[in-house]
Amino acid sequence: MPAPTAPSTFGHTIDRRTALTALGAITAGAGLTSAALAQPGKRADRINKALGWDPASGTYTLPPLPYAYDALEPHIDAQTMHIHHDKHHAGYVRKLNAALKALDGLRSGSVDAGQADHLSHELSFNGGGHINHTLFWLGMAPPSNGGGGAPSGSLAHAITRDFGSFDRFKSHFIMASTSVKGSGWGWLCFEPVSRRLIVTHMHNQEGGLFAGLVPLLGVDVWEHAYYLRYQNRRSDYVNAFFNVINWGHVQAMYEDAMG
């Protein structure tokens, strides 16, 4: 399979800015809309590129992976990455665009007002799917290029403070992620009121996080993310995920969340 080429715009600055802008949509259970990105300035331009927003057409496009399909081997296989990104993530982008278009029709009167509830859910679900997957790809790196290991600096200190140790955090993260009933995500988040880290999980693409959380690191535990290699062994997959976490990226996200 050919390896996708990542543009230089996928640096840490873009990654963390993207996540912080997207967090309102994720934590409130709402999909990202064009209005959320319609802000002037270079920051908005960087976010647009990272999330694949095309202001000219008013649609989202699928952002390329920031590494080759096989770059996370042997922990996450190339075939899974190819299907996950090019089929599943692409599907969320396509359906998000369809929801945005239909909602324009709802407002203009060309779409039946009875569709409002359905279209709102489509926006939330598919917008969340697009944002979650974008953060997921950016939160990983090949083991040969910084993936795996353990965090350092202020993030390592915060993890020790809030979970007792890195090992306790890892155990908690794995338990939370593997305990999702059905499909969803495991998340490490920053809680801005207490200014502490928490671990929680999300159902499907948008349910379960309380408002205000800043997502720092997420693992996809839908079966399509791991079944080809791990079958029903979700815990093995989440354990393997720790070998490809881009802790430098998570550290940058944490520092931005702390302000």
MOMOGI-V838502 format. One record per residue. N is the residue number from 1. RES is the residue in one small letter. SS is DSSP state (H for helix, E for strand, L for the rest). PSI is psi as a letter, one per 30 degrees, with the letter a starting at -180 (999 if undefined). D_CENTER is the distance of its C-alpha to the mean C-alpha in Angstrom with 1 decimal. Layout:
n:N res:RES ss:SS psi:PSI d_center:D_CENTER
n:N res:RES ss:SS psi:PSI d_center:D_CENTER
//
This chain:
n:1 res:m ss:L psi:k d_center:23.9
n:2 res:p ss:L psi:k d_center:23.6
n:3 res:a ss:L psi:k d_center:20.9
n:4 res:p ss:L psi:l d_center:18.8
n:5 res:t ss:L psi:k d_center:19.6
n:6 res:a ss:L psi:k d_center:17.1
n:7 res:p ss:L psi:l d_center:18.4
n:8 res:s ss:L psi:f d_center:19.2
n:9 res:t ss:L psi:f d_center:17.0
n:10 res:f ss:L psi:h d_center:14.0
n:11 res:g ss:L psi:l d_center:15.6
n:12 res:h ss:H psi:e d_center:14.5
n:13 res:t ss:H psi:e d_center:15.8
n:14 res:i ss:H psi:e d_center:13.6
n:15 res:d ss:H psi:e d_center:10.4
n:16 res:r ss:H psi:e d_center:11.3
n:17 res:r ss:H psi:e d_center:12.8
n:18 res:t ss:H psi:e d_center:9.9
n:19 res:a ss:H psi:e d_center:7.9
n:20 res:l ss:H psi:e d_center:11.2
n:21 res:t ss:H psi:e d_center:12.0
n:22 res:a ss:H psi:f d_center:9.1
n:23 res:l ss:H psi:e d_center:9.6
n:24 res:g ss:H psi:e d_center:12.7
n:25 res:a ss:H psi:e d_center:11.4
n:26 res:i ss:H psi:e d_center:9.0
n:27 res:t ss:H psi:f d_center:11.7
n:28 res:a ss:L psi:f d_center:14.6
n:29 res:g ss:L psi:g d_center:13.5
n:30 res:a ss:L psi:k d_center:14.1
n:31 res:g ss:L psi:l d_center:12.6
n:32 res:l ss:L psi:k d_center:12.4
n:33 res:t ss:L psi:l d_center:15.9
n:34 res:s ss:H psi:e d_center:17.9
n:35 res:a ss:H psi:f d_center:19.6
n:36 res:a ss:H psi:f d_center:16.6
n:37 res:l ss:H psi:f d_center:16.8
n:38 res:a ss:L psi:i d_center:20.5
n:39 res:q ss:L psi:k d_center:21.5
n:40 res:p ss:L psi:l d_center:23.9
n:41 res:g ss:L psi:l d_center:23.7
n:42 res:k ss:H psi:e d_center:22.1
n:43 res:r ss:H psi:e d_center:19.0
n:44 res:a ss:H psi:e d_center:18.2
n:45 res:d ss:H psi:e d_center:19.1
n:46 res:r ss:H psi:e d_center:16.6
n:47 res:i ss:H psi:e d_center:13.8
n:48 res:n ss:H psi:e d_center:15.2
n:49 res:k ss:H psi:e d_center:15.3
n:50 res:a ss:H psi:e d_center:11.8
n:51 res:l ss:H psi:g d_center:10.5
n:52 res:g ss:L psi:g d_center:13.6
n:53 res:w ss:E psi:k d_center:15.6
n:54 res:d ss:E psi:j d_center:19.3
n:55 res:p ss:L psi:e d_center:21.6
n:56 res:a ss:L psi:e d_center:24.6
n:57 res:s ss:L psi:f d_center:23.8
n:58 res:g ss:L psi:h d_center:21.6
n:59 res:t ss:E psi:l d_center:19.0
n:60 res:y ss:E psi:k d_center:15.5
n:61 res:t ss:L psi:l d_center:15.7
n:62 res:l ss:L psi:j d_center:13.4
n:63 res:p ss:L psi:k d_center:12.4
n:64 res:p ss:L psi:l d_center:13.9
n:65 res:l ss:L psi:k d_center:12.6
n:66 res:p ss:L psi:g d_center:13.5
n:67 res:y ss:L psi:l d_center:15.8
n:68 res:a ss:L psi:l d_center:18.1
n:69 res:y ss:L psi:e d_center:17.4
n:70 res:d ss:L psi:g d_center:19.6
n:71 res:a ss:L psi:f d_center:18.5
n:72 res:l ss:L psi:g d_center:16.9
n:73 res:e ss:L psi:k d_center:20.1
n:74 res:p ss:L psi:g d_center:21.5
n:75 res:h ss:L psi:e d_center:18.6
n:76 res:i ss:L psi:k d_center:16.5
n:77 res:d ss:L psi:l d_center:18.9
n:78 res:a ss:H psi:e d_center:19.1
n:79 res:q ss:H psi:e d_center:19.8
n:80 res:t ss:H psi:e d_center:16.7
n:81 res:m ss:H psi:e d_center:14.6
n:82 res:h ss:H psi:e d_center:16.8
n:83 res:i ss:H psi:e d_center:16.6
n:84 res:h ss:H psi:e d_center:13.0
n:85 res:h ss:H psi:e d_center:12.1
n:86 res:d ss:H psi:f d_center:15.4
n:87 res:k ss:H psi:e d_center:16.1
n:88 res:h ss:H psi:e d_center:13.3
n:89 res:h ss:H psi:e d_center:10.6
n:90 res:a ss:H psi:e d_center:13.8
n:91 res:g ss:H psi:e d_center:15.0
n:92 res:y ss:H psi:e d_center:12.4
n:93 res:v ss:H psi:e d_center:13.2
n:94 res:r ss:H psi:e d_center:16.9
n:95 res:k ss:H psi:f d_center:17.0
n:96 res:l ss:H psi:e d_center:15.2
n:97 res:n ss:H psi:e d_center:18.0
n:98 res:a ss:H psi:e d_center:20.5
n:99 res:a ss:H psi:e d_center:19.7
n:100 res:l ss:H psi:e d_center:20.1
n:101 res:k ss:H psi:e d_center:23.3
n:102 res:a ss:H psi:e d_center:24.6
n:103 res:l ss:H psi:e d_center:24.1
n:104 res:d ss:H psi:e d_center:26.1
n:105 res:g ss:H psi:e d_center:28.7
n:106 res:l ss:H psi:e d_center:28.6
n:107 res:r ss:H psi:e d_center:29.4
n:108 res:s ss:H psi:f d_center:32.1
n:109 res:g ss:L psi:g d_center:33.7
n:110 res:s ss:L psi:f d_center:33.3
n:111 res:v ss:L psi:k d_center:30.9
n:112 res:d ss:L psi:k d_center:32.3
n:113 res:a ss:H psi:f d_center:31.4
n:114 res:g ss:H psi:f d_center:31.1
n:115 res:q ss:H psi:f d_center:27.8
n:116 res:a ss:H psi:e d_center:26.2
n:117 res:d ss:H psi:e d_center:24.7
n:118 res:h ss:H psi:e d_center:23.4
n:119 res:l ss:H psi:e d_center:21.9
n:120 res:s ss:H psi:e d_center:20.2
n:121 res:h ss:H psi:e d_center:18.5
n:122 res:e ss:H psi:e d_center:17.6
n:123 res:l ss:H psi:e d_center:16.0
n:124 res:s ss:H psi:e d_center:14.1
n:125 res:f ss:H psi:e d_center:13.0
n:126 res:n ss:H psi:e d_center:12.2
n:127 res:g ss:H psi:e d_center:10.8
n:128 res:g ss:H psi:e d_center:8.3
n:129 res:g ss:H psi:e d_center:7.7
n:130 res:h ss:H psi:e d_center:7.5
n:131 res:i ss:H psi:e d_center:5.1
n:132 res:n ss:H psi:e d_center:2.6
n:133 res:h ss:H psi:e d_center:4.1
n:134 res:t ss:H psi:e d_center:4.7
n:135 res:l ss:H psi:e d_center:2.9
n:136 res:f ss:H psi:e d_center:4.1
n:137 res:w ss:H psi:e d_center:7.1
n:138 res:l ss:H psi:f d_center:7.8
n:139 res:g ss:L psi:g d_center:7.9
n:140 res:m ss:E psi:l d_center:10.6
n:141 res:a ss:L psi:l d_center:14.0
n:142 res:p ss:L psi:k d_center:17.2
n:143 res:p ss:H psi:f d_center:19.6
n:144 res:s ss:H psi:f d_center:22.1
n:145 res:n ss:H psi:h d_center:20.0
n:146 res:g ss:L psi:f d_center:18.9
n:147 res:g ss:E psi:k d_center:16.7
n:148 res:g ss:L psi:a d_center:17.8
n:149 res:g ss:L psi:b d_center:20.5
n:150 res:a ss:L psi:l d_center:20.1
n:151 res:p ss:L psi:l d_center:19.1
n:152 res:s ss:L psi:a d_center:21.9
n:153 res:g ss:H psi:b d_center:23.2
n:154 res:s ss:H psi:e d_center:22.3
n:155 res:l ss:H psi:e d_center:19.1
n:156 res:a ss:H psi:e d_center:21.3
n:157 res:h ss:H psi:e d_center:23.8
n:158 res:a ss:H psi:e d_center:21.5
n:159 res:i ss:H psi:e d_center:20.3
n:160 res:t ss:H psi:e d_center:24.0
n:161 res:r ss:H psi:e d_center:25.1
n:162 res:d ss:H psi:f d_center:22.7
n:163 res:f ss:H psi:f d_center:22.6
n:164 res:g ss:L psi:e d_center:25.9
n:165 res:s ss:L psi:l d_center:24.8
n:166 res:f ss:H psi:e d_center:22.0
n:167 res:d ss:H psi:e d_center:23.3
n:168 res:r ss:H psi:e d_center:23.2
n:169 res:f ss:H psi:e d_center:19.6
n:170 res:k ss:H psi:e d_center:18.7
n:171 res:s ss:H psi:e d_center:20.9
n:172 res:h ss:H psi:e d_center:19.4
n:173 res:f ss:H psi:e d_center:15.7
n:174 res:i ss:H psi:e d_center:17.0
n:175 res:m ss:H psi:e d_center:19.2
n:176 res:a ss:H psi:e d_center:16.5
n:177 res:s ss:H psi:e d_center:14.2
n:178 res:t ss:H psi:f d_center:17.2
n:179 res:s ss:L psi:f d_center:18.8
n:180 res:v ss:L psi:k d_center:16.4
n:181 res:k ss:L psi:j d_center:19.0
n:182 res:g ss:L psi:b d_center:18.1
n:183 res:s ss:L psi:k d_center:14.5
n:184 res:g ss:E psi:a d_center:11.4
n:185 res:w ss:E psi:l d_center:9.1
n:186 res:g ss:E psi:k d_center:10.3
n:187 res:w ss:E psi:k d_center:9.3
n:188 res:l ss:E psi:k d_center:11.3
n:189 res:c ss:E psi:l d_center:11.9
n:190 res:f ss:E psi:k d_center:14.6
n:191 res:e ss:E psi:j d_center:17.1
n:192 res:p ss:L psi:f d_center:19.0
n:193 res:v ss:L psi:e d_center:22.2
n:194 res:s ss:L psi:f d_center:23.1
n:195 res:r ss:L psi:h d_center:21.2
n:196 res:r ss:E psi:l d_center:20.2
n:197 res:l ss:E psi:k d_center:17.3
n:198 res:i ss:E psi:l d_center:16.5
n:199 res:v ss:E psi:k d_center:14.9
n:200 res:t ss:E psi:a d_center:14.1
n:201 res:h ss:E psi:l d_center:12.5
n:202 res:m ss:E psi:k d_center:11.4
n:203 res:h ss:E psi:k d_center:13.4
n:204 res:n ss:L psi:b d_center:12.5
n:205 res:q ss:L psi:f d_center:9.6
n:206 res:e ss:L psi:f d_center:11.0
n:207 res:g ss:E psi:k d_center:13.8
n:208 res:g ss:L psi:f d_center:14.7
n:209 res:l ss:L psi:k d_center:13.3
n:210 res:f ss:L psi:l d_center:16.2
n:211 res:a ss:L psi:k d_center:16.3
n:212 res:g ss:L psi:f d_center:16.0
n:213 res:l ss:E psi:k d_center:13.5
n:214 res:v ss:E psi:j d_center:11.5
n:215 res:p ss:E psi:k d_center:8.2
n:216 res:l ss:E psi:e d_center:8.9
n:217 res:l ss:E psi:k d_center:7.6
n:218 res:g ss:E psi:k d_center:6.0
n:219 res:v ss:E psi:k d_center:8.0
n:220 res:d ss:E psi:k d_center:8.3
n:221 res:v ss:L psi:g d_center:11.9
n:222 res:w ss:L psi:k d_center:12.9
n:223 res:e ss:H psi:e d_center:16.0
n:224 res:h ss:H psi:f d_center:15.2
n:225 res:a ss:H psi:f d_center:12.9
n:226 res:y ss:L psi:f d_center:16.0
n:227 res:y ss:H psi:e d_center:19.1
n:228 res:l ss:H psi:e d_center:20.9
n:229 res:r ss:H psi:e d_center:21.3
n:230 res:y ss:H psi:f d_center:21.1
n:231 res:q ss:L psi:b d_center:22.4
n:232 res:n ss:L psi:g d_center:22.4
n:233 res:r ss:L psi:i d_center:21.9
n:234 res:r ss:H psi:e d_center:18.4
n:235 res:s ss:H psi:e d_center:19.5
n:236 res:d ss:H psi:e d_center:20.5
n:237 res:y ss:H psi:e d_center:17.1
n:238 res:v ss:H psi:e d_center:15.3
n:239 res:n ss:H psi:e d_center:18.2
n:240 res:a ss:H psi:e d_center:17.8
n:241 res:f ss:H psi:e d_center:14.1
n:242 res:f ss:L psi:f d_center:15.8
n:243 res:n ss:L psi:f d_center:17.7
n:244 res:v ss:L psi:g d_center:14.9
n:245 res:i ss:E psi:k d_center:12.9
n:246 res:n ss:E psi:i d_center:13.1
n:247 res:w ss:H psi:f d_center:14.8
n:248 res:g ss:H psi:e d_center:16.0
n:249 res:h ss:H psi:e d_center:12.7
n:250 res:v ss:H psi:e d_center:12.0
n:251 res:q ss:H psi:e d_center:15.6
n:252 res:a ss:H psi:e d_center:15.3
n:253 res:m ss:H psi:e d_center:12.5
n:254 res:y ss:H psi:e d_center:14.9
n:255 res:e ss:H psi:e d_center:17.8
n:256 res:d ss:H psi:e d_center:16.6
n:257 res:a ss:H psi:e d_center:15.8
n:258 res:m ss:H psi:f d_center:19.3
n:259 res:g ss:L psi:999 d_center:20.8
//
